[in-house]
Amino acid sequence: MITSNTVKNKTVAHQAMVYVYDLNNCASEFGFKADDGWELQVASEGKKKELEKQYYPTVSVKVLPEVLLEFFKLVKERLAQIKSGAGNSGDHSNSVDKDLQYLVAYNPKMLLR
């Protein structure tokens, strides 16, 4: 029996897999070195824009607040499987502020000047 929660979880897992795929493509396109990795940050729209002004490239995705924490955890796990040492920023408890709608990935070594 398939419940709506099961379908939601499969969809979130699929979207996380697609996002990690995009991160890997972007890293390859921008010539990330073996020790380069992505920092992940759950962010509001304002914080997302701030990160985009500071770092290049950034890869962001808008996520429903009610699944943002689950999405963040899945992406973090998938990145860790690919390369141990994938980072994350911020304290992510079991609840997420409704203003936080984005997951933003950036490389802290690639500052815009």
C-alpha positions as a Markdown table, in Angstrom:
| # | Residue | x | y | z |
|---|---|---|---|---|
| 1 | Met | 0.0 | 0.0 | 0.0 |
| 2 | Ile | 1.4 | 3.4 | -1.0 |
| 3 | Thr | 0.6 | 6.3 | 1.2 |
| 4 | Ser | 1.0 | 10.0 | 0.3 |
| 5 | Asn | 3.9 | 10.2 | 2.8 |
| 6 | Thr | 5.7 | 7.4 | 1.0 |
| 7 | Val | 5.2 | 9.2 | -2.4 |
| 8 | Lys | 6.4 | 12.4 | -0.9 |
| 9 | Asn | 9.5 | 10.8 | 0.6 |
| 10 | Lys | 10.4 | 9.1 | -2.8 |
| 11 | Thr | 9.9 | 12.5 | -4.5 |
| 12 | Val | 12.2 | 14.3 | -2.0 |
| 13 | Ala | 14.8 | 11.5 | -2.4 |
| 14 | His | 14.6 | 11.8 | -6.2 |
| 15 | Gln | 14.9 | 15.6 | -6.1 |
| 16 | Ala | 17.9 | 15.3 | -3.7 |
| 17 | Met | 19.5 | 12.9 | -6.2 |
| 18 | Val | 18.9 | 15.3 | -9.1 |
| 19 | Tyr | 20.4 | 18.2 | -7.0 |
| 20 | Val | 23.5 | 16.2 | -6.2 |
| 21 | Tyr | 23.9 | 15.3 | -9.9 |
| 22 | Asp | 23.7 | 19.1 | -10.7 |
| 23 | Leu | 26.3 | 19.8 | -8.0 |
| 24 | Asn | 28.7 | 17.2 | -9.5 |
| 25 | Asn | 28.2 | 18.6 | -13.0 |
| 26 | Cys | 28.8 | 22.1 | -11.8 |
| 27 | Ala | 31.9 | 21.0 | -9.9 |
| 28 | Ser | 33.3 | 19.3 | -13.0 |
| 29 | Glu | 32.4 | 22.3 | -15.2 |
| 30 | Phe | 34.2 | 24.7 | -12.9 |
| 31 | Gly | 37.2 | 22.5 | -12.4 |
| 32 | Phe | 37.0 | 21.8 | -8.7 |
| 33 | Lys | 40.1 | 20.1 | -7.4 |
| 34 | Ala | 40.1 | 16.9 | -5.5 |
| 35 | Asp | 40.1 | 18.7 | -2.1 |
| 36 | Asp | 37.3 | 21.2 | -3.2 |
| 37 | Gly | 33.8 | 20.5 | -2.0 |
| 38 | Trp | 30.4 | 22.1 | -1.5 |
| 39 | Glu | 29.2 | 23.9 | 1.6 |
| 40 | Leu | 25.5 | 23.5 | 2.1 |
| 41 | Gln | 23.3 | 26.2 | 3.7 |
| 42 | Val | 19.6 | 26.4 | 4.4 |
| 43 | Ala | 18.7 | 30.0 | 3.6 |
| 44 | Ser | 16.0 | 32.6 | 3.2 |
| 45 | Glu | 15.7 | 34.4 | -0.1 |
| 46 | Gly | 17.8 | 37.3 | 1.3 |
| 47 | Lys | 20.6 | 35.0 | 2.5 |
| 48 | Lys | 20.5 | 33.2 | -0.8 |
| 49 | Lys | 21.1 | 36.4 | -2.7 |
| 50 | Glu | 23.8 | 37.4 | -0.3 |
| 51 | Leu | 25.6 | 34.1 | -0.9 |
| 52 | Glu | 25.3 | 34.5 | -4.6 |
| 53 | Lys | 27.0 | 37.9 | -4.4 |
| 54 | Gln | 29.8 | 36.4 | -2.3 |
| 55 | Tyr | 30.6 | 33.1 | -4.1 |
| 56 | Tyr | 30.6 | 31.8 | -7.7 |
| 57 | Pro | 29.4 | 29.3 | -8.6 |
| 58 | Thr | 26.4 | 28.7 | -6.3 |
| 59 | Val | 23.7 | 26.1 | -6.9 |
| 60 | Ser | 20.4 | 26.8 | -5.2 |
| 61 | Val | 17.1 | 25.1 | -5.1 |
| 62 | Lys | 13.8 | 26.3 | -3.6 |
| 63 | Val | 12.2 | 23.6 | -1.4 |
| 64 | Leu | 9.0 | 23.6 | 0.5 |
| 65 | Pro | 9.7 | 24.4 | 4.2 |
| 66 | Glu | 8.0 | 21.2 | 5.4 |
| 67 | Val | 10.5 | 19.0 | 3.6 |
| 68 | Leu | 13.6 | 21.3 | 3.6 |
| 69 | Leu | 15.3 | 19.5 | 6.5 |
| 70 | Glu | 14.7 | 16.1 | 5.0 |
| 71 | Phe | 16.0 | 17.3 | 1.6 |
| 72 | Phe | 19.1 | 18.9 | 3.3 |
| 73 | Lys | 19.9 | 15.6 | 5.1 |
| 74 | Leu | 19.5 | 13.5 | 2.0 |
| 75 | Val | 21.8 | 15.9 | -0.1 |
| 76 | Lys | 24.4 | 15.9 | 2.7 |
| 77 | Glu | 24.4 | 12.1 | 2.9 |
| 78 | Arg | 24.7 | 11.7 | -0.9 |
| 79 | Leu | 27.6 | 14.2 | -1.1 |
| 80 | Ala | 29.3 | 12.4 | 1.8 |
| 81 | Gln | 28.9 | 9.1 | -0.1 |
| 82 | Ile | 30.6 | 10.7 | -3.1 |
| 83 | Lys | 33.3 | 12.5 | -1.2 |
| 84 | Ser | 33.8 | 12.3 | 2.5 |
| 85 | Gly | 34.3 | 15.7 | 4.0 |
| 86 | Ala | 31.3 | 17.5 | 2.3 |
| 87 | Gly | 30.5 | 20.4 | 4.6 |
| 88 | Asn | 27.4 | 22.1 | 5.9 |
| 89 | Ser | 26.7 | 25.4 | 7.5 |
| 90 | Gly | 24.3 | 26.3 | 10.2 |
| 91 | Asp | 22.5 | 24.5 | 12.9 |
| 92 | His | 19.6 | 22.4 | 11.6 |
| 93 | Ser | 17.3 | 21.2 | 14.4 |
| 94 | Asn | 14.2 | 19.2 | 13.7 |
| 95 | Ser | 12.1 | 22.3 | 12.8 |
| 96 | Val | 12.8 | 24.8 | 10.0 |
| 97 | Asp | 11.8 | 28.4 | 10.0 |
| 98 | Lys | 9.1 | 29.1 | 7.4 |
| 99 | Asp | 11.4 | 31.9 | 5.9 |
| 100 | Leu | 14.0 | 29.3 | 5.0 |
| 101 | Gln | 13.0 | 28.0 | 1.6 |
| 102 | Tyr | 16.4 | 27.4 | -0.2 |
| 103 | Leu | 19.2 | 25.0 | -0.1 |
| 104 | Val | 22.3 | 26.8 | -1.4 |
| 105 | Ala | 25.6 | 25.1 | -2.2 |
| 106 | Tyr | 28.8 | 27.0 | -2.7 |
| 107 | Asn | 32.5 | 26.5 | -2.6 |
| 108 | Pro | 34.0 | 28.7 | 0.2 |
| 109 | Lys | 37.3 | 28.8 | -1.8 |
| 110 | Met | 35.6 | 30.5 | -4.8 |
| 111 | Leu | 34.9 | 34.1 | -3.6 |
| 112 | Leu | 33.8 | 36.7 | -6.0 |
| 113 | Arg | 36.1 | 39.8 | -5.9 |
